[in-house]
Amino acid sequence: MVQQNRQPSREGFPQRQWQAHVQAFRRSGLSRAEYCRRQNISYHALTYWQRKLSGSGPGKSVPALVPVPLAGTIGHHSSHPGRAALRVILPGNLSVEVGDGFSPSTLSRLLATLEGR
């Protein structure tokens, strides 16, 4: 009988073994293709498990910008001199501060860029 050199499928290993592979791949410094070749595992399965274990796979929620109404603050000076009229705090320790004299078109372009990242 001839045995084929088959790579394990997504179901070929238990989740804890794929978790170990994902961690080892990240530490290896190798490209995903090279790591998979050396470990004789499926490139696509490693990609699947990397996404699944990171929580960014299909069906996972993705942070989005949410409109926030600013009742009574548009066109008025900030109540605290030297502070921004508006501060938007984003994931990853990012924040955007908007002063009273901001450019709506620049803010719109910035928000569109951030939504697309």
Buried (B, 14 or more C-beta within 10 A) or exposed (E): EEEEEEBBEBEEBEEEEBBEBBEEBEEBEBEBEEBBEEBEBBBEBBBBBBBBBEEEEEEEEEEEEEEEEEEEEEEEEEEEEEEBBBEBEEEEEEEBEBEEEBEEEEBEEBEEEEEEE
